[in-house]
């Protein structure tokens, strides 16, 4: 399987020199812009959730994602109901 590489003259690939000149966002962006992108999600509200890895069929994931953001929470709600919580 071959991949086609696209080149964009307005957005060229970075060189080693570009990386050496680069500076962190907090040095070049104004504080009001940085506030719009917090570094963390913040504290979780109760109940705290734990990250897990679970294998689901594509049909199940697609069905939940079709209803938009919050699909993982909706799966959690269905599972709680199924086990009587």
Buried (B, 14 or more C-beta within 10 A) or exposed (E): EEEEEEEEEEEEEEEEEEEEEEEEEEEEEEEEEEEEEEEEEEEEEEEEEEEEEEEEEEEEBEBBBEEEEEBEEBBBEEEEEEEEE
